[in-house]
């Protein structure tokens, strides 16, 4: 039986041409970008639970550097973005799951939250995501070229082709980067701009107790909001408004302070009711909190939010079940298998055009066996026996094979940013937990093992989606698939080296956090790590049976109601879980995008490719600059002497005395409004 006919396709670089492609300068440049964007994604994901695609920004920067300094071809630029994009995928998968080790029952997983475990899980998961995508390339990218658009991959190819023809895309992105770095200097080092302006009512307020509006007014949040757009940012802030201006004032009115303190003690935030401190500043003498809103958020809202995120993830997954089933069936239909076998049989032959040369399927089989064996023998993989570790390896390979196939096809339809990776991870964790329960492996000792499976699958699914987009880009520009696949392997390994280190450094508490008795910055208000906390909450509820189901179910049914109303339950749930200070500045960015789009529509202007618009490129620069500045300050703050040196530069006390606390907060708000105004002006200048 012969394979199905492949649609006619003429790549930008014909197969008959062989320009420079898999070169050392392309690999090194791509690896550097992977390190930078991987570190920025770690920072952004820990703070906001969000990430943005790195492929297009890296492609834009590659064009700029290639033209001015490196003299690269379009295929070398493609290798640069392919290698670099792995950093964002790896970082997302790591940050969304592995901080959960810190929140397992009784600290049972804290010992696994170390550099070597994070590095091992990141590399293994990333390699699985790339490895298992190799035999799918022909069926998904080539045979379904006309039916699977792969939006990010297609847009990235457009950037590379336009750059080859000429254009100055990177200038606007660099401008955003420069503005963000200057703003971050004023905010994070000199403290001319307040970091989190707050308006709050007192607990004693008769009508509206402990309501709070706050904004962490950073350039990266403004940029993220502009990129994701008004609709998603509005749903995110809607969840925050419900929590901080409805649920918290309601609970503050009806729940006594002692009851809130008892709940915090149950969750481990307070040692006992006779000890002062904890979230919200418990005072045992007066039986009150200095910040009741923060106490209620920790005691109740985060668990309600966890239930909402779980339900939102499941509903997202359920909605994609038809796509999942058809993806799996079509990817492994007889015609697809015949095409893979036919291509593999011809590998190494001169009859195979350059643009159709994949790595051998044998590498996939042998590589999977080696990865499974490593999971069994490596000490970084938790397990009380060889059989337990073998079970982990089998589950990772089985779930990996399934969800890599699913993720690769879904991103072809709806894009990487809309792929339900969190839902797939939740399904993996629940499936793994049920298998463990079925064989009698229950209790807190097995919680880290379940999280290991979920972590590797999350990394694999995220990287498979990114790999698919990269291979689509390569297909359109005329790249050599095997070189892209090799570049992805390199990108996974190099990015993992830095992602793990960045996570560990950001987890190091500053002297201020240590003074509050906080030994991990991740999980604190500085880096909430919402998805990681959710994964730990879910695992504890399934294996250790100590979950407050009443709060989780409240959140689940809230998400269900919003889904019935036609609102994205998952976006709403993330907004409910996160502090309003995170989602409000993101909403401002989305609002800027809505104003720009409305004005363009009013004038009858149609923007053919919004991804290449000045607004999006400037916003990308804001995200990159703000996030990288945050990582740099966090890295420097690890050293106490440098931290004290930075603290000595602050102008906050002087400004506070001159302007008063309210005036200082207002100055910060006006500065952020000015930054939003700059973004709006740049976006409007596209015409």
N, C-alpha and C positions, 0 to 999 in steps of 0.2 A: 504494500500500500504506500503510495507516494504522499509526501507532505502536502498540506493545503498550499495553493499558490500564494506567494508573498506579494503584497501590493507594491506597485512600482514606486520607487523612491530614489531621488537623486540627491545625495548628500552634498553639502557645500564644498567639501574637499573630496574629489572623486577617489575611488579605490585605486585607480591607476597611478595616483600621485602618492609620494611617501615623504612629506615634509618632516622636519624634526618634531618629535612628539615626546617620547618617554626619555627625557633628558635629566641630567643631574640637577641643573638649575631649576627646572620645572618642579621636580620632586621636593627640593629643599624649600623653594618659595611656597609651595602648597603646604608643606609641613609647618612652616612658620605661621601661615594664615590659620591652619588648623589649630595650632597651639593658642593663638590670640583669640579666635572666635570660640574655641572650646572653653577657655577661661572666662570669657565674657558671658557665655551661655550658662556656665555653672553659677556665676554671680546672679544673673537675672532670674534663673529658674529657682534658686534658693529663696530669693526675695519675693518674687511675684508668682511663682508657679507657671511661668510662661516662657516660651522661647520663640525666636523668629528664625526663618530660614537664612542660612549663611551663603548658599550657593551663588545667588545673584550678586550680593555685595562683594564676595571674593572674586567673581568674574569681572566685575567693574574695576576692582583694584588691580587685578591681574593685567587687564588691558592697559591701564595707566602705567604701571611699572614696566610692563613688557615693551611698550612703545618708547619710553624714555630711557630705560636703563638696561633691560635684559635682551632686547631684540628677539622676542619670542614669536613663534608662529601661532596661529589660531589653535592648533592641536596641542601645543605646549600650554597655552592659556587654559585649555580644557582640562589638561592634566593637573594644572595648579588648582582649579576650582574643585576638581574631583577629589584630590588629596585633601584639600582644606575643608571640604564640606563634611568629612567624616568627624571632625572635631565637634561640630554642633550636634550631630546625631548621637555620638557617644556621650557627650555631656548631658543631653536631655535624658537619656536612658538611665544614666548613673544617678543624677540628682533627683529624678522622680521616684526612685525606689530605695537606693542604698542608705540614705539617712534614716530610713526606718529601723536599721539596726539599733539606733540609739533609743528607740521608744518601745522596744519589746519588753515583755513582762520582767520586772525586777532587774533590768539591765542585762538580760541574758544574751543580748546580741552586741553589746557595746564593745566587747573584745574583738569582734569581727570588723568593726568600723575603723580599720587601719589602712595605711597606704597600700600594702601588699595585697590585701583581700580585694580592695576596690580596684586596683590595677588588674588583678587576675580576672575578676568577674567582667570588667569592662572589655578586656582583650578577648576573652572567650566569647562573650555575647556579640561583640562587634564582628569577630571573624565568622561566627555562625550566620549573622545577617548578610554578610557579603558572600560567603561560601555558597549558601543555599539559593542565592539569587542567580548564580551562574547558569544553571540549567534552565532557568525561567526566562532568560533574556530573549531567546529567540521566539518563544511563544507569546510573551507579553509585549516586548518592545518592537519586534520585527513583524510578526504575523498579524498583530492587532494594532498596527501603526495608525490605521484609520479610525479605530474605535476607542482607543485609550489615549487621551490627550496628554497626560502627565504635565499639568499646567506649569509647575515650577521648572521642570526640565526643559520644556518648550521655550519658556521665557528666558531661561539662562542661555539657551542656544541663540535666541534672538539677540541677546546682549553681546555674545561673542562674535556673531556674524556682523552686527552693526559696528562693533569695535574694529573689526578687520577692515570694514569699508571706510571707517573714519568716524570721529565724534569724540567729545570730551565728557564722557559720563562721570568720570571719577571726580572731577573738580567739585561738584556739588556735594558729593559724599564726604570729601576731605574738608569742605567748609563746615559741614555738620559736625564732623569729628573735632575740628578746632574749637568751634563754639562750645561744644559739650565739655571739652577739657578745660577751657577757661571758666565756664560756669562751675564745674566740679571743683576747681581750685578755690574759687570764692566760697563754695558751700562746704566742702569736706575738709579743707585745710585751714582757710582763714575764717570760716564761719561768719562771713558777711551776710550770707543768705541762710536763713533758718532751714534746718533739714526737714522738720515736720511741724509746720504751723497747726495749732489745735484750737478749736472752739468747743467748749464743753459746759454742760449744766451741772450743778451740784447734786449730790445724792439727796440733799434736803429739799430740793426743788419740788414744790407741791404738785405741779402739773406735768413736768417733763423731766424726771430725775435721771441723771447719769447718761444723758444723750451726748453724743460726741461726733464732731465733724473734724477730720484731720486729713492732711495730704503730705505724702513724702515727695516733695516737689523736685524730682530729679529729671535730668534730660533724657535718661534711658526710658523712663515711664512715659514721658511725652511722646517720644519716638515710637515706642511700642503701640501706643494708642492710635497714632496716625496710621501705622502700617496695618493693624488689624481692622481699623475702620470703626464707624459710629455704632453699627448694630451690635457687634460683639462687645465693644467697650461699654455700651449702655446696659447690656444685660449683666455684665460683670459688676458695674457700680450699683445696679439695682439690687443684687444680692447683698452688697455691703450696706446699702441704705436700709434694707429690711432688718439686717442684724443690728446696726448701730443706732438707728433712729426709730426702731419699732420693738424688736425683741428685747434688747438690753434695757431700755426704759421700762418696758412691761415687767421684766423679771426683777428689776431694781425696786419696783413698786410693791411686789407681792412676796419676794423671797427674803427672809431675814439674813443679816450679815453672817450670823453663826452657821446657818445652813449652807451658805456659799462657801464659807471657810471649811466646813466638813467635807464638802465635795472636792475642794482643792486638796485637802489632806488625802482623800481617797485616791486622787489621781497622782499623788506624789509631789505636788507643788509646795505643800506645807508639811513640816515634820509633825506638828501638833498645834492645837489651838492656843497653847500658851506661848508659842514662839512668834515673834513679830517678823514681818517680811512677806515674801512670796509675791505672786502677781497681784498688783493692785495695792500692795503695801498694807497688809493686815495689822491692825493694832489690837492686841488682846485686852488691853486695859479698857478701851472704849467700845470694843466689839464692832468696829467699823473699818472700812477700807479708805485709804487716801484717794484711790482711783477705783471706784466700784465698777466702772465700765470694763476696765482691764481684767478685774477679777471674774466678772460674769462671763466675759469672752472666753477666758481659759476654762472656767468651770463647766459651762454649758454650750456656748455657741460653737466651739470647735468640734464638739461631738455631734451636734446637730449638722454642722457643715460636712463632717466626715460621712454621715449617713446620706446627705444630699449628693455628695460627689460619687459615692458608691452607686447610688441609684441612677445618677446621671450617666455614669460610665456604662452601666448595664443597658440602659435604654438606648444609648448610642450604639452599643454593640448589637442589640436586638434589631435595630433599624437597618443595620448593615448585614444581617444574616442572609438575605437573598443574594447580596453581592458576594458574601463569603462562600456560599454554596456554589454559585456559578463560577467564582474565581477558581476554586479548588477543582471543580469538574473540568473546566476548560483548560486550565494550566496543565492538567495531566490526562487530557484526552488522548486517544490513539494517535491522532494526527500530530499533536504536540510532541509526544514521546518519539514518534518516528522522525520528526524533524531534528530532535536532540540527537538521536542515535545516528542519523545521517550526517549531521554536522560533525559529530565526534569522530565518526569513521574517516572523515576527510581531513581532520585536523593535522596540520603539519604538511599537508599536500599543497603543491603550488596551485592547485585548482581552486583553493579557497581564497577569495578576495581578502585583502587586508582588513576591510571593514566588517568582515564576518568571522574573524578569528577570535574565538573564545578560549579561555583556559579549559582544559579537558575535564569532562564529567568525572573522570577517575580521581581527579584532585578533590572533587567534592566528596566522594565516597571515602577516600583515604583520609582526607582532612577531618571529616566528621568522626571517624573512628579514633583518630589521634586526639581530638578535642574531648571525646567521651572518656578516653583513657586518662587524660590529664585531670579531668574532674574527679576521677576515682582516687588518683594517687597524690594530688596536690594537697598540702596541709591547710591551704587557705579555704578549702571547701569544707563547711561544717558537716559533721556526721559522727555518730558514736560507734559506727561499725562500717566495714567494707560494703555490706549489703545496703546500708542507708545511702552511702555515697554513690553506689551503683544505681540505686533507685533515682537519685537526683540526676545523674548523667542521662539515664533513659528518658526521664520526664523532660529534660532540657532539649534533647534531640527530637523527641516526638512533638512537643509543643512548638519548638523552634521551626521544624519542618512545616507545620501547619500554619503558624502565624506569620512566618516570613512570606509564604505563598499568599496569604490573605492580605497582609500589609502591602506587598508589592503591587497587587492588583488594585486595591482600594485607592492608593495614592495616584494611580493612573487615571482614576475617575474623578476624585474630589480634591486631590492635592495633599501634600504632606501635612500642612498645617491643620487640615480637617480630619486627618486619619485618627481613628479611635484607639490609639496606642494604649491610653490609660484603661479603656474598657477591656482590651485584650489582656493587659497585665492583671487586672482584677479577675478576669475569667481564669487566667493561668494560676493565680494564687488560690482561688477557690477550688479549682480542679486539683491542684497539688495538695491542698489541705484535706480535701475529701479522700484522696488516695492514701495520705498518711493516716487519717482516722480509720480508714478501712483495714489497714494492716496493723493497727494498734499503736501507731507512733503519735501519741498525743502529749500535751503538756508543754511547758515553756522551753524545755530543752530542745524541742524540734522546731520552734518558731524560726530561728535563723536559717535552717535548711529550707523551709518554705520560701522565705524571702530571697534566698539565693536563686532559686528557680525563677521566681517572678522577676528578679533583677536582670538575669541574663536574657530572659525572653523580652523584657522591655527594651533593653539595649539592642537586641537582635532585630526586633520589629521596627524600632526607630531607624536603625542603620539600613535595614532592607528597603524601607521607604526612600531614604536618601540615596541609596545605591541605584534604585530604579530610576529616580529622576536624573541622576548623573549619566546612566547608560542611555537614557532617552536623549539627553543633550548630545552625547557622543554620537548617537545614531544620526542626529540631524546635521551635525557639523562634519561628519565623516571620520570619526576617531577609530582607533583600533581597540575593540572591546577588551582583549586580553591585557593591554597596557593599562586601561582604566581599572580593570579588576585588580591588577597588581598594585596600582597606585592606591586603591581603596584599602588593601591589606596594610600598606605602609602607613596610610593616614590613620587607620584604626589603632595601630600600635603606638605611633608617635603621640597621637592625641591622648590616648589612655595614660601615657606616662605623665602628662601634665594635668589632665583632668583630675586624676586621683590626688595629686599633690595640691591642686587648688582647693579641692573639697576639704582636705585635711587642714590646710592653712586657714581657710575661712572658718573652720570649726573651732579654731583656737580662740578662747575668750580673751577679750581685752581686759586690762586692769579694772575698768568700770564694771564689767560683767562679773569678774571674780569677786569684787567687793559685794556683789549682790548674792553670792553663793552659786552662781551659774558657771558650770564647768564646761559646757558645750555651747558655742555660739549658734550652731544649727539647732533649730527647735525653739530658740528664743525669739523675741519680737524683732531682732535684727535680721535673722534668716529663718522665717517660719517653716520653710520646707513642707508645704501643704500635702503634696502627694506622698512623700515619704512617711509622714505622720499617718496618713490614711492607710497606707499599706500595712503599717504596724498595727493600727487599730483593728483592721480586718482580720489579720492573722491571729491576734490575741483573742478576738471574739470567737474565732472558729476552733482554735486548739486549746485555749486555756479557759474559755467560758467565763470571762470576767468583764464583758462589755456591758456598758449601760445602754441596753437595747432601746429603752424608752426614748432617749434623746436621738439615737441613730434613726429610729423609725420615724420620728417627727421630721427629721431632715429628709428622709427618703420620700415621705408623702408630700412634702413641700415641692421636691423636685418633680414628682409625678404630676402635681397640680400644674406646675409651670409648663411641663411638656404637653399637657392637655390643652393649655392655652396657646400653644404654638411657639413657645419660647424655648431656646436651647437650654435644656435642663443642666447640662454639664457646665456651660459658661456661667449660668446663674449660681450653681452650687459652688464653683470655685470662688466667685465673688462673695458668697455667704461665708465661706470658710476664712478667706483672707481679711485682714484689717481693711477698713474703709480708706485708711491712709494710703494703701497700695492701689486700690482700684479707682479712686477719685482722680489722681493725676493722669492715669491711663485714659479715663473718660474724656479729660480735657483734650488729649491728643486726638481721640476719635471725633470729638466735636469740631476740632480744626479741620479734619478731613471732610466732615459733613458740610461745613461752610464752604470749603474750596469746591467740592463737587456741586453744591447747590448753585454757586456763582457761575461755574462752568456751564451747567445746564441752562441757567437763566440767559446766558449769552450765546447759547447754541453751540458751544465748543465741545467737540468729541475728542477725547484723548484715546488714541488707539492702543497704547500700551502703558497702563498706569504704573507698572513696575519700573519703568524707565523714566517716569516723571520726576521733576525736580523735587517735589514734595516728598516722595518716597525715598529718593536718594539722600536728601538732607536728613530725613527721619532715621534712615539707616545709620548715617554718621553720628547722630545723637545717641542712638542705642549703643553703637560700638564705643564711642568716646566715653559716655557716662559709665558704662559697665566696666570698661578697662580701667578707668580712674578709680572706681570702687574697689576693683581687685587690687590695684596698686596700693591704695591706702590701707586696705585690710592686710596685705602682705607686710607693709612697713610697720603696721601697728602690732604685729606679733612680737617685735623686739621692744622691750619696755623702755629702753633709753630713747629709741626713735619715737615711740608713742608719746613719751613725755616731751620730746622736742617738738613734735607736731602740735601737741596741746598748748605749748607756749606761744604758738603763732596765732592762736584764736583771737579774734576781735569781738567775739560775742559779749563778754562782760562789759566792754566799753560801749558797745552799741546798745546793750540792754539798759545801762545807766542813762545814756543820752536820750533814747527813744522810749524807754519803758518796755515792759514785756510785750504788751499789745502792739506797740509801734514796731518792735523788732519782728514780730510775727507778720505784721502787715507789709514790712519791707520785703520779707521772703516771698509773700504771696504776689506782690507787685513784680518782683524779679522773675518769678515763674510766668506771670502773665506776659512780661516782656519777651521771654523766650518763646512762648506760644505765638506771640505776634511776629517774631522773626521767622518761625516756621511757616506761618500763614503767608508772609510776604514772599518768601522763597518759592512756596508752592504756586502762588499766583503769578510769579514771573516766568512760568513755563511757556507762556505764549509770546 
